[in-house]
Amino acid sequence: MTDAAEPRLPSWAQVGEKRRGHIARVTALLDRWAAEMSLTAGEAQTWHDAGRWHDALRDAPEAELREMLRGTPFAASPPGVLHGPA
């Protein structure tokens, strides 16, 4: 797993510094829970990745998110939740 202080995000991520800090905190929390629950290495990595990616598109423009979701039931979602399914 990566250093929680500086999450390694995918190249397509669109996040500012404040959001990057949030992702680092979430990832650190998930890593701690995975250790406390004695998850397998694979399960722990899945949790870590969910933390890294959960807001990776949070700062993307609404129009871009809607385009990504065109043709899905999520396309009509409120703007504040589009980043999740995208």
Secondary structure, 3 states (H helix, E strand, C coil): CCCCCCCCCCCCCCCCHHHHHHHHHHHHHHHHHHHHCCCCHHHHHHHHHHHHHCCCCCCCCHHHHHHHCCCCHHHHCCHHHCCCCC
